[in-house]
Amino acid sequence: MSNKVNEVAAASQKVMDEVERAVVGKRGVLEMIMSAVLAGGHVLLEDFPGLGKTLIARSFAAVLGLDFKRIQFTPDLLPGDITGSYILDREHNRFQLRQGPIFSNIVLADEINRASPKTQSALLEAMQEGQVTLEGESLALPEPFLVIATQNPIEYEGTFPLPEAQLDRFMLKLSIGYPDVAEEKEILNRRHTRRQDEVELKPVTSAAKLMKMRALVESVHVDSDLEEYIARLVHETRNDRRVAVGASPRASLAFLKMARAHAALNRRNFILPDDIKRFANPILSHRIILLPEYWVARDITGEVIDDVFKKVAVPVVAGA
């Protein structure tokens, strides 16, 4: 078992090392995204323009050796522009499916909150069930299937809040953050050295190998006390006086999957409480809906999450 976990960790390190040739100084974010890739979850990147959200998505697609499509979300984008539609083939006098960009391994939904909620909802079935229904026919999406969405902060003009049901389908919500001075200097130096904008990245894995890695992650052991720990944490979000709607069972499953993937990345075949704590904000921040009187206050969601983890006792796992 440990050898298999080492294989997953070694392959994942190669992926992140190659991505870092294009993305400077964001190893922590890359580790979280790699964990989500292994866990089979979708990722929402929220931050200001120009911080590398699109670059990260494109780089992972290239290095993982997967098909990649980018959808630029705009106010006039229609659901059919995402899913595709049947068009009349006049030569053969029949309707033929024209697949939309959703039929790809990795789909970058760029500036997803620029489009209307109706268009955003075109992703719902695809993200949850890995299929698209057109004209009453269910069409399977390729495996693996991963949506990496970017959005501008909701304070920006011309943005629409994502529906709660869709937010819940993102396993993680992450921010990139500005680089520090040394990192920004390194970005300039690399661009000066290679004499072109594009960074040529090499694929280090494939769709088949990634599916095998996911299967190995599923065998990482989870102690029953840690399962109860996850359940209590998520349950506690529903009891806070500041919360209108707490986290759903999808949050519990996200903790389980992400903790397993993170343990595998660290060459362990069992999870620890720290594997769960690491993803507290990325898993819970977009799933907790506050009461209206707290909407204008800053950092209340973060305070709720901190209080939840303080209230629930951390189990002691034998042998860990």
N, C-alpha and C positions, 0 to 999 in steps of 0.2 A: 504493500500500500504506500509506504513512504517513498519508494522509487517512482511510483506513478505521480504522486504529488510533486516530487522534484522535477519531473518532466514538465508538468504544467507551469511550475514556477520558472524554470529555465526558459521555456518558450515565451512566457509572458514578459520576462525581463528583456529578451531580445526584441520583442515588439516595442516596448516602451523606450529602449535605447535607440531604436531606429526612429521612432516618432520624435525623440528629443533632438534629432538632427535638424528638425524644422521648428520645434517648439522649445523655447528657451526658458528654463527656470520654473517650470510648472510640474515638477515630478509628482507632488502630492495629488494634483488634479488628475494627472495621467494614470496614477495608480487606482484612483476611484473609478475612472472610466473603464480601465482594463478590468477591474473587478466586476463592473456592470456588464461588460461584454461576456465575461465568463459566467455570470449569473443569468444571462439572457434577459436583461432589463433595459428599458429605454432611458435616455438621459436628456434632461432639460438644462441648458446653459443660459443663465440670465446674467447679463452684464452690459456695460457700455460698449458702443461700437469701437472696433479697432483693436480689441484685446486678444484676438486669435481664436475666437469661437469656431468660425468656419474652417480655419486652418487646422485645428485639432481634429475636427470631424473628417476632413479630407485626408489627413495624414493617417489616421487610424484605418480608414478604408483601404488606402494604398498598401500599408504595411501588413494588414491582415490578409491581403490578397482577395478582397471581396468586391463584388459589383457595387457601384456607388452611383447614386442619383441625387441631384440637388434640386429642391423646389424653393423658389423665391416667393414667399407669401406676400401678397399685395391685397389692397381692399377689393380689387375686381377679380381676384382668383375664385374660380368655381370648383365645387367638389369633383366634377368630372375631369378637371385639369390634373387632379391628383390620382384618381382611381383609373381613369381611362373610360372608354365607352365603346359601344358597338357602332360601326359605321357601315354604310351600304357599299359593298363591292359590286359595282355596276358590271364589271366584266363577267363575273360568275353569278350575278343576280342573287346575292346572299349577304347577310350581315356578318361582318368580321370584327373580331375583338381587336381594338387598338389599346394596348396596355399603357397605363399611365406610369409615371416615375415611381409610384409606390411599389411596383414589381421589381425590387432590387434588394440586395442583402443589407446595405446600409443606406438609409434615406436621411438626407440632411434637410430638415424643415427650417429654412432660414427665415428669421424674423417672423416666427409663427403667429405672434400676436398682432401682426399688421393686417391679417385677414379677418373676415367676419366669423362669428362663432359657428355659423352653418358650415363654412368651409373647413374650419378647424375640426369639426366633428367628423369629417370624412376619414380622419385617421383612427377614430375610436375602435371600430371593428378590427382594423388591421393590427393595431397595437395590442389588443387583448387576445385575439383569436388567431392571428397570423393568416387571415384570409380577407377577401373582399367580395362583397355580393353585388353583382351587376345583373340587372334584368332577371332577378330571382335565382341566379346561378351563383353558387359559392366557388370562388377561385382561390386556391392555396397560393400563398406567397412563398418565395424561395427561402430555404433555411441555410444559415441563420438569417434572421430578420431583426434589424435594430433601427430604431428611430433616434437620431440625435437632433434635437430641436434647439434653436437659439431664439432668445427673445430679449427685447430691450426692456429696461425697467418700466413698470406700468405707469410711472409718472410722465413718460414721454408722450407727446401729442401723437394722435393717429394710431393708438394701440387699443386693442380690445382684450379684456381679461379672458384668460382661458377658462372654459367651463370646468367646474369642479370635477366632473366625471373624467374629463381628459387629464387634468392635473394628476389625478389619482393613478393614472396608468403609467406615469413616469416614475421609474424606480428611484431616481435621484434627481435632485435639483442642485446645481453647482454654480459657483461664481469663479471666474478666472482671476480677476484682480490685476492691478497694474504691476508691471515689473519694477524692481528697484533700479537704482542707477547702474549698478554693475551688470545686471541682466540686460538692461536696455543698451548699454555699451556693447555687450556681446552680440546682441541682435544686429547692431550696426556693423560690427567687425565681420560677422559671418556674411552679411550681404555684400560688403566691400570685397571680401575674399573670393566669393563664388561668381561675382560679376553678372548675376541675373537674379530675378525675383524668385523663380521657382526653385524648390529644393527637390532633387530627384531621390525619391525614397524607394527602397527595394522591398518587395513582399517577403516576409519571413515565415508565413504560414499560409493556410488555405481554408476554404469553407469546411472541407472534410476534417481537417486537423482540428479546427476550432470546435466542431461538434464533438469530437472525441475528447477534447479538453473539458468541455462542459460536462460530459458524462462522468469524467473522473472527479470533477468538483462535487458532483452529487453524492459521492461516496465519503466525503468528509464527515466525521462523526460529530453529532450534536448531543450533548448531555441533556437529559430530561429537565434538570434544574435550569438550564439555560433556555430551554423552550418556554418554561414557566416565566422566567425573567422577561423574555420578549413579550409574552402575552400580558404580563402585569404592566409593563411600560406603556404599551399601546392602549391598554384599558384605562390607565391613569389619565391619558390625554382627554378622555371623554368625561372625566369627572371634574376637571378644573373649572372654577367659577367664571373664568374669562373666556371660555371656549364655547362656541355655539355648536360646532360639529367637530368631534374628535377624529383621530385617524381610523381608517377602516382596516379590516383584516388584510388588505393588500400590503399595508405597512408592516404587519407582523411577518408576512411571507417575504417582504423585501429585506427585513433584518436577517432572517434565516439565510436567504440566498446570498446576500452580500457578505455576511459573516463567514460563510463557507468559502466563498471566492477569495476573500482577504486572507483567510487562514492558508489556503492553497498557495497564494502568492508568497506567503512567508514560510513555505515548506513545512506546514503542519497539517496533520490529518485529523485535527480536532479544533474546535473553536474555543475561544476564551471570551470573558466578558468585555475585554477591550476591543475585540473584533466587532462587537455590537455597539459599544459606545462611540466608536470612530464614525459611525454613519448616522448619529443622532439627528443632526441638523439637515444633512442632505436627504434623509428619508422622511422626516416629519414636517419640515418647515412649510412645504407646499400642500400638506394634507390637513393642517389644522386651520379651521375657520373660526375667527374670533367673533365675539359679540360686537354689534355695531358701535357701541360706545368706546371700543378699543381700537377701531380701525385707524384713527388718526395718530395714535401713539406709536412711536418707533420702538423697535426691538422687543415688543411685547411677546411675539411668537417665540423668540429666542429665550426669553425669561420663562415662558411656560415650559419649554423643553428642558431647560436647566432644572426647574423645580420638579418635573416628572422624574428625572434621573436621580435627584436627591431623595425623593420620597420612597423609591423602590430599592430595597436592599439588594446588594450585589451578592449572588450566590458564590459559595466556595466550591470549586469543582475539583474533585479528588483526582490526583495524578497530573493536574495541570500546573 
